[in-house]
Amino acid sequence: MDASGSTQAARSPASPAFNFSSPSVQNQIHELAKTLPPPRRQNTACDACRSRKVRCNQLPGQDKCAHCLVKNYPCTHYVQQATSEKKRLGVKRPRTLSNTSASPAPSTGPIRTPTEATGSARAHPYPQVSVQSPPPQSLPQFSRTTLETPTKDLLAYLFSPPDPNDSSNSRLPSSKAAHIVSEAYAEWGEQAHQLQSESFRIDFAFDLVEVFFQIVHTRLPLLNPSQFRARLQHSLQTISPYAPIDRNAYESPESSSAYKQPHNALVAVVISWGAKFSEHPLLVKDRARNNGQSWLARTLINRTRELSEDLKVHRVPSADHVVVALLIEPMQNQNFDDTTGFHGFWLFSAIRLLLDLQINHKSVMSNIEDPEARGTMIFAWWMACLSDAYRSVYYRRKPMLDDDDYDIDFYTVGPATSSEIVEAAQPSPSIREQLEFLGYYRSAHALARAARQISRQLWRPATESDGVPLDVLINLINMLNDWKDEHLQRVGVPSNFAAEWDFVSAVSACASDATYHIMWIVLFNALDDFGIREVNDIVRTGSPANEHPNFVQIEAIKKKVGDDALHGALRIAGLAGVLTTNGYLRLDSAVMHVSIIQAGTLLARLGRPEVDNCIKGLEQYSYAYEECMEQAAEITRVYHQAVSGEYDLQHMASVLPRRTPIQQQHLVMSGGDLSMHFDPNALVGYRG
C-alpha cells in the first residue's frame, strides 16, 4: 500500500480514534486527574525534605508529606514562609540561611551558640527562620553532626532535652534559662537535669558503654572492647572509672594515630543499647515516671537512627557502617507491623554494604591482613546471613541472600595465633571451645539454609492461592528431621538443664533450640492458612476432601506437623519459663523474642494454659522492648477467646486437639489470672 493509501485509510471512519472533545472521555480524564498527586510547585518542600534534599510529595487529604508521615517528623514550612516574607518585603535573598546573626568560622566540630556553655539542649530540627535577628534562645541549638564532630559535642546532642526549642521561650530573660532547661529534662525523670553537666554526661556515657559490653556484646560480639574503650577515653580525654586505661597511653604523641576518634554513629548506638538495659539511678527514675518504660532510651534510639541516616551509614560501604547497621536493627522496635519501626531496613543495608565490600568472596577475606578486622567482618557476614534467613521465614518474605551468593566459611577467620593471644592479653581458647564455637555456626548455617528453602517454597503467590504441594511439604519435613538428627542434640538444650549455667550459655542454647522448633510452628501456620494443594483442588470441584486417593496419608502428614508444632510451642514455653524465672529475658537483646511470640500465639489459639509462660516472658521483655507489653496483651486476648470456644483454626482443625483437660500442676488460678508455671518434662530431649 502506498503512502497516500495509508493516509486515506487513517482518515477513514473505520479507523479507531479517541474523541477528546466528547463528554464521556472528558469525564474519564477528570476522574483520573483527581486520583493523581498534585503537581509539585517549585520551592514548596517542607523543612525536613529540604534539609535532607529529597522530593517532597504532599499526600491528598494529609497534613504531612509522605516523607514526614513515614519518619514521624513535624511537617513544617518555616523556610518557605521566611522566603515568601522576604520576597514580599523586597529583601534580597542571602546566599545561605543561618540560625545566627553572624557567619560562623569554619570548624571541624558542630557550631555552638553562647548559651551552650551553661547547658546543652537540642533545638527544634527545623527552627523558624525570620528576617529579623533572632533574640537570645534559652535552649541551645545544634548544627548537623558530622564525622569530625568531637565526641563531647556528640554527647551533648544525644543527652540534650527531649523537647524541641519552643519559640514561646525565646523572649524570657537569660536568668530563667537554667530553669527552662531543667523543666525540659523533667520528662526523663527527676534526675535527668544532671545531664546539663558535661562531667556527668561523660560519666553516664561510660556507664552505658559498660552495660553494652556486659550484656549486648556477649550476644553480638561485633566490637573489640578494649580498643573501643581506649579510643573513647582518648577522644574524651577522660579515664573511665569502670575500665580505666593507662593515662600515658593516650597522652603520648603516638596516641593520635593509635587511638583515633571512634565513629560518632558507633558511639551513639553503643550508648543507646546500654540505656535499654542500664539500671543507672537516672534511668530508674525515668522508668518510674513513665510506667516502666524509659523515654530517654527511646529518644536515644531515635536520635541514633537519625544520626546514622545523616552520616549516610546505610549508603557508604565501610566496616564501621556495617557494624552500626547490624547493631541498630535488633535495637529498635521489633513489631513488624509498626510503621515507625523501620523493620528490616538496617539489616538489608548491612547486607548491601557487605556485598559492596565483597566480604562474600573468600579471596577478598583472605587478603585482609589484620586478624581483628578479618574476624569482625566474618562475624558480621554470618550474623547478617543468618538474620536474613530467619527473618524471611518468620515474616513471610523472600530472603535477600541465597546459597550461591557467598563461598566463605566461618572458620575462614582461623584460630588465634600465640602472638595474637599474648597481644590481646587473653587466655587461649581450648580445642573443645573452638570446636563448639565452630559447631554452633555450622549448625546455625545449616538451619538457615533450611529456612531459605521454606521461605522460597511457601511465601509465593501460587502457594497462597492454590495451597502447599504435597511433595514440597514432604521435602520440607524431611529436611527439618535431618537437621534435628544431626545438630539438635549438639547445639540445643541438654537434658541436664538443671546444671548451673551462666547467662550467655543459657540464652545461646535456648535460642538454638527454639529456632529449630519455631520452624514447625511456621510450617503449621502455613498449612493452616493455605492448605494442601491436592486437597484444595478436590474441594474446589465440589467434592469432599476425603475422596482424594491419598487422603489418609495427607491427614497423617498434617498430624505429624501439628504434633511437632505443638511440641515445639510447649518446649519454647518451657524455655521461656526458665529464662523468665532467672530474669534473663530482661537482659536479652531480642534473641528469643520472635520464638516466644510464635509459640505463645499458637498455644493461645489452642487454648493451652502453658501460654502463660510466654505471656510472662514478653512482659519481662518489655523492660527493654516496650512493644512486647502490647504483644502479651494480644496473646492473652486470643487465649481467652479460645477458652470461650472461639477457635481460630482452618485447614489444620481436623488433626490437632484444640484443648486438653487442665491439670492442677500446669495451671493455678488466682483471681482469674494465670500464674507462672513450668513443666520440667518440656525440656527433655525430643526425638519422636
C-alpha atoms as one frame of an Amber mdcrd trajectory, in Angstrom:
protein
   0.000   0.000   0.000   1.370   3.468  -0.940   1.628   6.423   1.315  -1.498
   8.101   0.012  -3.452   4.953   0.644  -2.178   4.820   4.199  -3.179   8.414
   4.792  -6.598   7.848   3.387  -7.090   4.737   5.471  -6.044   6.563   8.590
  -8.625   9.237   7.884 -11.404   6.762   7.172 -14.248   6.495   9.691 -13.434
   2.812  10.309 -10.082   3.534  11.960 -10.294   3.798  15.784  -9.516   7.154
  17.373 -10.144   8.952  20.663 -12.536  11.866  20.569 -11.180  14.045  23.379
 -13.997  16.532  22.883 -16.720  14.045  23.789 -18.251  14.478  27.276 -17.634
  10.834  28.271 -13.894  10.997  27.584 -13.580  14.337  29.356 -15.351  12.933
  32.416 -12.973   9.962  32.485  -9.957  12.275  32.259 -11.381  14.425  35.045
 -11.908  11.407  37.330  -8.390  10.167  36.566  -6.895  13.559  37.311  -8.484
  13.590  40.760  -6.558  10.419  41.696  -3.167  11.790  40.616  -0.883  13.550
  43.123  -0.976  17.323  42.948   1.622  18.967  40.714   4.811  19.807  42.553
   5.499  23.516  42.603   8.975  24.945  42.866  10.278  25.861  46.340   7.392
  24.342  48.318   9.273  21.499  50.008   8.844  21.170  53.762  11.767  21.797
  56.085  12.511  18.086  56.627  12.625  17.238  52.908  14.568  20.439  52.180
  17.156  19.544  54.839  17.602  16.002  53.511  17.347  17.053  49.850  14.624
  14.575  48.972  11.435  15.007  46.951   8.542  16.376  48.988   5.238  14.784
  47.946   2.194  16.171  49.695  -0.432  13.461  50.072  -4.068  14.380  49.310
  -6.068  14.795  52.499  -2.962  14.645  54.736  -1.398  17.433  56.780   2.059
  15.887  56.327   4.027  14.914  53.249   4.851  11.258  52.551   8.396  11.547
  53.966   7.345  13.207  57.246   4.437  10.799  57.633   6.731   7.761  57.428
   9.506   9.278  59.571   7.036  10.829  62.046   8.634  14.256  61.584   6.858
  17.594  62.077   5.990  18.731  58.548   6.784  22.450  58.837   7.411  25.122
  56.187   9.354  27.751  58.133  11.966  28.252  55.423   9.293  28.683  52.757
   7.414  31.177  54.932  10.580  33.170  55.523  11.368  33.164  51.803   7.881
  34.387  50.941   8.128  37.122  53.587  11.438  38.320  52.163  10.018  38.438
  48.660   7.007  40.410  49.888   9.205  42.908  51.742  11.674  43.130  48.889
  14.562  41.722  50.943  17.343  40.292  48.843  17.785  36.569  49.439  21.108
  35.735  51.116  23.368  33.058  49.784  22.924  30.899  52.879  20.472  30.615
  55.739  21.830  30.579  59.262  20.362  30.395  62.731  22.814  33.000  63.981
  23.232  36.606  63.020  26.908  36.245  62.179  28.558  33.739  59.874  30.440
  31.157  61.899  34.067  30.411  61.265  34.944  27.075  59.655  35.203  24.343
  62.246  35.549  20.598  62.286  33.008  20.277  65.103  29.444  21.446  65.457
  28.607  25.124  65.675  27.989  26.081  69.310  25.921  29.048  70.482  26.943
  31.071  73.563  24.195  29.534  75.685  25.717  26.080  75.212  28.391  26.987
  77.730  25.895  26.618  80.578  23.625  23.868  79.256  23.067  21.548  76.349
  19.702  21.087  74.743  18.695  20.119  71.261  16.989  22.788  69.210  13.983
  22.165  67.033  15.340  20.259  63.999  13.713  22.778  61.649  13.723  26.117
  63.511  11.781  29.135  62.378  13.667  31.469  60.084  12.910  35.162  60.426
  14.135  38.172  58.520  14.902  39.811  61.855  17.797  38.863  64.074  16.558
  36.170  66.446  16.546  37.011  70.159  18.738  35.052  72.569  17.498  31.480
  72.940  17.097  29.847  76.320  17.642  26.378  74.857  20.859  25.851  72.828
  20.849  24.804  69.211  22.947  22.164  67.440  24.154  22.026  63.897  24.325
  18.804  61.936  26.647  16.214  63.474  29.477  15.095  61.197  32.247  12.528
  61.429  34.549  15.286  62.696  32.224  16.413  65.486  34.042  15.969  68.819
  32.737  13.182  70.993  31.917  15.616  73.805  29.653  17.570  71.466  28.071
  14.320  70.319  27.190  13.503  73.932  25.755  16.983  74.364  23.460  16.349
  71.411  22.441  12.832  72.447  21.623  13.883  76.019  20.002  17.220  75.139
  16.453  17.803  76.462  13.626  15.899  74.784  11.508  18.964  73.978  12.386
  20.979  70.862  13.158  24.664  71.165   9.850  26.420  71.757   9.563  29.918
  70.301   7.442  30.940  73.284  10.557  30.702  75.477  12.701  32.903  73.260
  11.815  36.191  74.974  12.372  35.020  78.532  15.237  36.711  80.395  18.520
  34.833  80.460  18.270  34.365  84.231  15.462  31.874  83.655  17.374  29.844
  81.058  18.659  27.234  83.519  15.164  26.770  84.953  13.734  26.225  81.464
  16.362  23.595  80.642  15.647  21.771  83.898  11.930  21.782  83.110  12.660
  20.360  79.654  14.543  17.449  81.235  11.620  16.642  83.581  10.133  14.269
  81.020  13.028  11.870  81.737  12.620  11.842  85.498  13.735  13.932  88.411
  17.467  13.242  87.960  17.702  13.963  84.232  18.585  17.632  84.811  22.078
  16.429  85.771  22.693  15.833  82.057  23.325  19.586  81.762  26.744  18.942
  83.296  29.433  17.826  80.862  31.256  15.789  83.500  28.033  13.954  84.401
  27.326  13.241  80.720  30.764  11.692  80.308  30.442   9.502  83.416  26.926
   8.492  82.367  28.164   7.573  78.879  30.945   5.422  80.336  28.364   3.600
  82.471  26.167   2.867  79.451  29.156   1.641  77.450  29.999  -0.868  80.171
  26.391  -2.094  80.246  26.620  -2.671  76.498  29.756  -4.797  76.782  28.403
  -6.760  79.743  25.010  -7.610  78.201  24.776  -6.926  74.458  28.342  -7.706
  73.431  28.029 -11.242  74.784  25.328 -11.893  72.169  26.569  -9.578  69.393
  30.395  -9.550  69.598  30.998  -7.085  66.781  33.424  -4.794  68.614  36.797
  -5.073  70.301  36.000  -3.944  73.866  39.491  -2.847  74.865  40.042  -0.981
  71.593  36.676   0.795  71.751  37.176   1.813  75.379  40.653   3.164  74.669
  39.521   5.180  71.652  36.520   6.575  73.532  38.582   7.606  76.548  41.172
   9.171  74.287  38.544  11.182  72.384  37.001  12.398  75.656  40.393  12.952
  77.310  38.924  11.298  80.397  39.699   7.969  82.036  36.667   5.773  82.586
  36.141   4.794  86.238  34.750   1.429  85.073  37.510   0.294  82.678  40.473
   2.659  83.063  43.424   2.647  80.714  46.930   3.965  81.241  46.853   7.771
  81.056  50.277   7.782  79.400  48.870   5.581  76.659  46.532   8.211  75.269
  48.556  11.297  76.212  51.638  10.165  74.294  52.361  11.684  70.857  51.792
   8.319  69.206  48.279   8.085  70.611  46.764  10.343  67.957  47.221   7.695
  65.285  46.809   4.667  67.528  43.565   5.860  69.159  41.605   7.726  66.532
  38.207   9.084  67.456  35.533   6.375  67.270  32.804   6.736  64.679  30.084
   9.001  66.067  27.274   6.704  64.940  29.049   3.778  66.605  29.337   5.672
  69.879  25.662   6.603  69.673  24.473   3.051  69.039  26.573   1.629  71.892
  25.199   4.239  74.306  21.628   3.613  73.123  21.987  -0.119  73.668  23.302
   0.496  77.171  20.339   2.724  78.010  17.921  -0.122  77.210  19.320  -2.336
  79.976  21.092   0.003  82.402  19.887   0.347  85.981  21.534   3.711  86.485
  19.581   5.812  89.055  18.710   8.317  86.329  17.110   5.614  84.173  15.401
   4.046  87.180  13.682   7.378  87.871  12.863   7.691  84.174  11.108   4.315
  84.129   9.330   5.055  87.397   7.906   8.242  85.907   6.845   6.664  82.596
   5.103   3.433  83.647   8.140   1.192  83.463   9.371   2.482  80.094  12.467
   4.600  79.576  11.682   7.625  77.460  15.350   8.570  77.483  16.260   5.202
  75.922  13.538   5.698  73.301  14.863   9.172  72.470  18.431   7.894  72.216
  17.357   5.189  69.756  15.533   7.705  67.571  18.459  10.125  67.624  20.914
   7.341  66.848  18.848   6.308  63.859  18.560   9.885  62.601  22.274  10.468
  63.158  23.138   7.312  61.207  20.977   8.469  58.332  22.614  11.903  58.337
  26.069  10.301  58.281  24.964   8.059  55.387  25.739   4.880  57.281  23.311
   2.963  55.064  24.953   4.206  51.845  28.727   4.387  52.212  30.452   0.969
  52.414  32.838   0.700  55.358  33.492  -1.701  58.219  32.184   0.743  60.824
  28.966   1.280  58.881  28.369  -2.468  58.659  28.716  -2.809  62.430  26.459
   0.194  63.093  23.721  -1.111  60.797  23.808  -4.603  62.340  23.608  -3.146
  65.846  20.706  -0.803  65.053  18.433  -3.499  63.596  17.855  -5.563  66.791
  17.899  -2.443  68.978  14.818  -0.779  67.514  11.125  -1.657  67.715  10.670
  -5.350  66.833   6.980  -5.110  65.955   6.799  -5.897  62.238   3.506  -4.021
  61.796   4.773  -0.807  63.393   5.342   1.754  60.625   7.845   3.672  62.781
   9.999   0.623  63.443  11.866   0.570  60.099  11.809  -3.206  60.406  14.477
  -4.871  58.243  15.847  -1.638  56.768  19.147  -1.664  58.639  19.653  -5.395
  58.137  19.234  -5.026  54.384  21.527  -2.007  54.448  24.212  -4.036  56.224
  23.916  -6.809  53.635  24.261  -4.344  50.778  27.323  -2.796  52.427  28.892
  -6.231  52.910  28.252  -7.115  49.276  29.767  -3.802  48.161  32.847  -4.611
  50.247  32.874  -8.104  48.652  33.015  -9.778  52.042  31.095 -12.684  50.497
  34.206 -13.646  48.480  36.733 -15.958  50.111  39.527 -14.422  48.045  38.778
 -10.959  49.436  38.580 -12.172  53.024  41.900 -13.993  52.775  43.605 -10.734
  51.701  42.622  -8.879  54.882  45.878  -8.934  56.839  44.597  -7.550  60.143
  43.159 -10.542  62.042  40.941  -8.251  64.128  39.346  -6.674  61.035  39.037
 -10.033  59.310  37.348 -11.615  62.298  34.906  -8.723  62.655  33.873  -8.854
  59.015  33.499 -12.640  59.073  31.247 -12.485  62.099  29.314  -9.561  60.612
  28.711 -11.528  57.426  27.401 -14.576  59.237  25.244 -12.507  61.543  23.668
 -10.810  58.518  23.373 -14.105  56.642  21.600 -15.913  59.486  19.385 -12.941
  60.343  18.259 -12.610  56.730  17.308 -16.294  56.502  15.434 -16.418  59.805
  13.691 -13.102  59.176  12.396 -14.358  55.829  10.737 -17.410  57.350   9.369
 -15.517  60.371   7.767 -12.655  58.452   6.880 -14.430  55.181   9.341 -12.617
  52.939  11.781 -13.865  50.340  15.388 -13.881  51.639  17.813 -11.333  50.271
  20.688 -13.844  50.080  20.881 -17.294  48.566  23.291 -20.197  48.919  25.294
 -19.241  45.826  25.830 -15.626  46.922  28.908 -16.480  49.004  31.714 -19.018
  49.144  33.223 -18.313  52.572  33.083 -20.460  55.676  33.015 -19.287  59.248
  36.327 -20.953  60.010  37.973 -18.597  57.472  38.709 -16.429  60.482  41.098
 -19.118  61.659  42.259 -19.914  65.191  44.075 -17.259  67.169  47.846 -17.422
  66.977  50.038 -17.318  70.052  51.255 -13.783  69.279  47.685 -12.525  68.906
  46.708 -14.129  72.199  49.639 -12.542  74.025  48.901  -9.168  72.442  45.244
  -9.365  73.434  46.187 -10.465  76.969  43.521 -13.171  76.881  43.744 -16.876
  77.638  43.856 -19.191  74.667  40.558 -20.953  73.918  40.698 -24.681  74.360
  40.263 -27.106  71.471  36.852 -28.073  72.848  35.741 -24.452  72.956  36.869
 -23.848  69.385  35.058 -26.955  68.139  31.900 -25.974  69.997  32.148 -22.463
  68.579  32.538 -23.685  65.007  29.943 -26.399  65.502  27.361 -23.876  66.631
  27.722 -21.793  63.483  27.776 -24.799  61.189  24.506 -25.905  62.755  23.052
 -22.407  62.551  24.097 -22.108  58.913  22.512 -25.465  58.052  19.252 -24.357
  59.692  19.449 -21.012  57.880  19.688 -22.829  54.550  16.615 -24.841  55.523
  14.830 -21.605  56.421  15.629 -20.190  52.989  14.119 -23.244  51.331  10.983
 -22.919  53.445  10.647 -19.249  52.532  11.155 -19.781  48.807   8.677 -22.649
  48.686   5.929 -21.247  50.915   5.961 -17.473  50.505   4.963 -17.290  46.859
   1.637 -16.168  45.348   0.919 -19.575  43.823   1.215 -21.298  47.189  -1.011
 -18.739  48.855  -3.762 -19.156  46.265  -3.502 -22.893  45.473  -2.006 -24.435
  48.618   1.236 -26.186  49.559   2.121 -29.003  47.134   2.297 -32.367  48.874
   5.751 -33.237  47.546   7.105 -29.869  48.702   5.644 -30.430  52.165   7.245
 -33.885  52.431  10.639 -32.492  51.383  10.460 -29.721  53.989   9.523 -32.200
  56.737  12.423 -34.490  55.821  14.802 -31.525  55.744  13.848 -30.465  59.280
  14.091 -34.030  60.554  17.563 -34.395  59.050  18.721 -31.217  60.777  17.313
 -32.428  64.094  19.102 -35.778  63.858  22.436 -34.156  63.010  22.519 -30.939
  65.035  19.858 -30.537  67.717  21.489 -32.748  70.319  24.773 -30.853  69.948
  23.530 -27.217  69.992  20.146 -27.472  71.735  19.283 -27.536  75.413  20.673
 -30.717  77.039  18.632 -32.929  79.300  20.640 -31.851  82.387  19.407 -28.272
  82.135  19.318 -28.067  85.922  23.108 -27.638  85.920  24.495 -24.206  86.759
  24.568 -22.146  83.570  25.551 -18.555  83.096  23.537 -16.010  81.149  25.309
 -16.475  77.814  25.236 -20.284  77.866  21.574 -20.435  78.844  20.324 -17.914
  76.290  22.508 -19.339  73.478  21.321 -22.907  73.981  17.709 -21.855  74.386
  17.888 -19.700  71.251  19.323 -22.548  69.135  16.731 -24.938  70.469  13.845
 -22.519  69.947  14.949 -21.555  66.425  14.580 -25.157  65.294  11.194 -25.701
  66.936   9.793 -22.471  65.568  10.225 -23.903  62.056   7.486 -26.440  62.807
   5.227 -23.659  64.057   5.840 -21.707  60.844   5.055 -24.816  58.787   1.881
 -25.396  60.813   0.713 -21.822  60.264   1.344 -22.083  56.527  -0.667 -25.318
  56.252  -3.473 -23.854  58.332  -3.651 -20.737  56.138  -3.046 -22.253  52.687
  -3.953 -25.934  52.991  -2.522 -28.685  50.775  -2.870 -28.106  47.048  -4.071
 -31.610  46.137  -6.859 -31.457  48.734  -7.799 -27.904  47.739  -8.161 -28.998
  44.108 -10.667 -31.681  45.139 -12.635 -29.267  47.308 -12.813 -26.647  44.544
 -14.649 -29.154  42.323 -17.367 -29.511  44.945 -16.273 -32.960  46.163 -15.404
 -33.743  49.798 -11.742 -33.808  50.730 -11.799 -37.491  51.745 -12.323 -38.509
  48.121  -8.652 -37.876  47.411  -6.916 -41.252  46.944  -4.118 -40.268  49.377
  -6.383 -38.607  51.918  -5.299 -40.880  54.795  -1.617 -40.243  54.086  -2.226
 -36.494  53.825  -4.035 -36.417  57.158  -1.167 -38.373  58.757   1.347 -35.841
  57.434  -0.768 -32.957  58.712  -0.970 -34.623  62.113   2.811 -35.061  62.140
   3.250 -31.317  61.513   0.620 -30.471  64.117   2.188 -32.676  66.785   5.680
 -31.311  66.178   4.395 -27.726  66.146   2.573 -28.232  69.445   5.606 -29.916
  70.969   7.809 -27.069  69.743   5.474 -24.454  71.207   5.389 -26.267  74.560
   9.164 -26.578  74.583   9.653 -22.882  73.796   7.155 -22.029  76.530   9.162
 -24.165  78.949  12.403 -22.460  77.956  10.733 -19.067  78.332   9.622 -20.060
  81.813  13.165 -20.951  82.856  14.657 -17.753  81.392  11.921 -15.600  82.917
  12.342 -17.161  86.344  16.049 -16.275  86.264  15.364 -12.761  84.940  17.327
 -13.394  81.733  14.741 -12.073  79.264  15.001  -8.614  80.802  18.623  -8.630
  79.611  18.151 -10.346  76.252  18.787  -8.453  73.023  15.695  -9.811  71.188
  17.191 -13.279  70.651  14.193 -15.234  71.987  11.666 -12.540  71.146  10.132
 -13.971  67.946  10.173 -17.549  69.235   8.155 -16.620  72.299   5.623 -14.686
  70.240   5.144 -17.501  67.723   4.869 -20.187  70.400   2.594 -18.078  72.572
   0.270 -17.295  69.671  -0.107 -20.982  68.756  -0.720 -22.044  72.355  -3.244
 -19.232  72.754  -5.110 -20.294  69.610  -5.334 -23.822  71.010  -6.443 -22.650
  74.457  -3.395 -24.182  76.150  -2.651 -22.873  79.669   1.126 -23.130  79.058
   0.771 -19.883  77.119   1.193 -18.089  80.447   4.964 -18.723  80.301   5.118
 -16.848  77.011   2.952 -14.015  78.343   5.134 -13.604  81.427   8.243 -13.754
  79.260   7.005 -10.965  76.973   6.078  -8.848  79.959   9.651  -9.208  81.204
  10.921  -8.398  77.715   9.008  -5.089  77.875  11.686  -3.758  80.243  13.802
  -3.094  77.145  11.266  -3.552  74.306   8.098  -1.682  75.211   6.087  -3.145
  72.313   6.236  -6.569  73.993   3.603  -5.488  76.506   1.105  -4.975  73.687
   2.036  -8.325  72.162   1.496 -10.032  75.523  -1.936  -8.409  75.785  -2.874
  -9.615  72.286  -1.842 -13.208  73.086  -3.889 -13.024  76.278  -6.914 -11.888
  74.278  -6.537 -14.775  71.811  -6.220 -17.256  74.670  -9.395 -16.100  76.413
 -11.190 -16.189  73.075 -10.116 -19.817  72.553 -11.083 -20.778  76.112 -14.556
 -19.414  75.473 -14.894 -21.743  72.470 -13.931 -19.409  69.606 -11.050 -21.235
  67.909  -9.107 -19.687  65.072  -8.180 -22.796  63.052  -8.796 -23.532  59.393
  -7.154 -26.346  57.386  -5.417 -27.877  60.431  -8.533 -28.048  62.606  -9.152
 -31.708  61.702  -5.884 -33.116  63.075  -4.977 -31.047  66.122  -6.594 -31.319
  69.548  -7.731 -27.847  70.431  -7.670 -28.071  74.194  -6.609 -30.671  76.727
  -8.005 -31.022  80.253  -6.339 -28.531  82.548  -4.295 -30.268  85.236  -3.596
 -28.702  88.583   0.193 -28.860  88.218   0.008 -26.899  84.979  -2.442 -24.188
  85.943  -3.038 -22.285  89.136  -5.933 -19.858  89.129  -5.592 -16.718  91.236
  -8.205 -14.039  90.812  -8.864 -15.123  87.249  -5.223 -14.707  86.175  -2.718
 -17.337  85.101   0.349 -17.655  87.303   3.854 -18.698  86.300   4.318 -22.418
  85.843   6.850 -24.705  84.230   6.662 -28.371  83.299  10.183 -29.861  83.669
   9.306 -32.597  81.168   9.117 -29.968  78.436  12.918 -29.740  78.463  13.574
 -33.442  77.910  15.215 -34.114  74.548  12.610 -34.776  71.882  13.429 -37.402
  69.292   9.968 -38.639  68.277
